[in-house]
């Protein structure tokens, strides 16, 4: 039972450490490049804010998208692009080329009609790879005070309590091994 408890303890510490590192990465990325999408190793992470792409993904999901090579995009690919200083992720329904300039007609899967404005190739920032349900919403919450409490204060408290517990156990074991000293002269 003690081995299982220690395994769970170490797994919890590892999970909190990974979440802390990931959140720290997102936090630093947002501070260094405000308004840009955090990116590492050619992949970007985004949080879905609207239901325009249901059922493919839902609000609160975390999208993982890779840098886009617009020459390799096809009808049906899901792309993230900038539109009026916002990031939008929709599916390509048509690809047009005029005078050597490529543009894309897009549509959210849940929307009734296509997006009104064609998307120029230079506005495409990423192509969808996969998503993780609900994680985006969770990570957005971690950017505030709850994230600080959960990822900084809580691990410190857990580590301090663990160290105090271990220290008390060591003292008790040491006290059991050392015979009492007779102070009578």
N, C-alpha and C positions, 0 to 999 in steps of 0.2 A: 504493500500500500504506500509506503514511503517513497518507493521508486516512482510510482505513478504520480504522486503528488509533486515530486521534484520535476518530472517530465512536463507536467502541466504548467508548473511555475516557469520553467525555462522556455516553453512554447509561448506562454503569455508575454514574457519579457521580449522574446524575439519578434513576436507580432507587433507589439507596441513600438519596438525599435524601428521596424520596417515602416510602419505608419508614420512615425515621427520623421524619419528620413524623407519619405515621399512628400509629406506635408511641408517640411522645411524646404525641399526642392521647389515645390509649387509656390510657396511664399516668397522665396528669394527670386524666382523667375518673374513673378508678378511685380516685385519691387524694382528689379533691374530693368525690365522691359515692360512698363505698364501698358496695358491694352493689347499686348501680344499673347499668343497662345504658348504656354509652357511647352518646351520641346527638349527631347533627349534622344540621341542616337537615331535621329530622323523620324521620330514618332512624336506626335502631339497628343495632349489630353484635353478634352473639352467636356463640359457638363451640358446635358440637354436641358433646355429651358422651356421648350414648348412641345405640344403634342402633334406637330405637323408631320412627323415621320412615323406615327403609330401605324401599324403594330411592330415595325422594325425595331424601334426603340422608343422609350417613354421619357417624360420629364423626370429629371433626377438621375438618369443613367449616365455613366462615364463612358465617353467615346474615346477610342484610341484610333488615331488616324496617322497615316504616314505622309511624308512630303510628296506632293503631287508632281508628276511629269505629265503636263497637259497633253503632250503629243500621244501618250499611251492611254488616254481616257476613252471609255466606250459608253455608248448608250446603256443606261441601267446602273452605271457606277454612282456611288453616293459621294458627293464632294462637299467640302467646307469652303466657303468663299466669303469675301467681305462685301457688304452691301450697306451703304449709309452708316459707316463706322460700327457695324455689328457683324458678328460671325453668324452665318446661316449654313445649315447642313441639309441639303436636299438631293434628290436623285436626278441624274441627267436624263432628259427625255428626247433631246435632239442635240446634234452637234452641227454647227454651221461654220463655214469658212468663206470669207469674202476678202478679196485683195490681200491674201496671205495672213489675215487676222482670224484667229479661231475664237468662237464664242459658243456658249452652252445655254440651252433652254432647260430650266430645272423645274421641279415640282415636288412639293412635300407629298408623301404617300397618302396622308390623311386629307389633304386639301382637294377641293373640287376642281380647281383650275391650275394651269401652269403659272409660274412666277411671271409677272408682267414685263420684266426687263431681262434681256439676254445678259449672260455673265461673260465678261471678257476673260480670256485665258490668264491674264496677269492678276486677276482678282481671286483666282483659285489658290487656296493655301494648303489644302490637304485632301487626301482621298481616304474614305472610311476603311478601317481594318476590322475592328471588332468593338464590342461594348461590354460593360459590366453593369448589370442592373443595380440601381440605387446607390452605387458607390459615389457618383458625382455629387449627389445631394449631401451625402455624409461628409465628403471632403470639403464642400463649400461651408458647411457648418464648422469644420475644424479651423477655418481661417479666422474665426472670431475668438471671443473669450472662452467658449466651450472647448475649442481646440487647444488653447493654451492650458486650460485646466486638465483636459484629458491627456494631452501628450507631453506636458512638462510637469505640472504639479503632481498628478497622479503617479507617474512613474517614479518621481523623486520620493513621494510618500511610501510607495510600495518598496522601493529599495531601502529606505531608512528603516521601515518596520521590519523588513527581512533581516537586515544587518543587526538590529537590536535583538530580534528573536534568536539569531544564531549566536550572538555574543552572550546572551543569558544562558543558552544551552551549554556553551563552552565553559562558562563559569561554574555551572552546576556539575558538569562532568569533572572538572578540575577539583572542585570541593569534595566530590565523592572519592577521588583517588588519594587525596592528601589526608593523612590521619590527623585528627585534632591534636593540637600542641597543648601539653599540660603546662600551665603557667605557674604552678606552685613551686616554690623554692624550698 
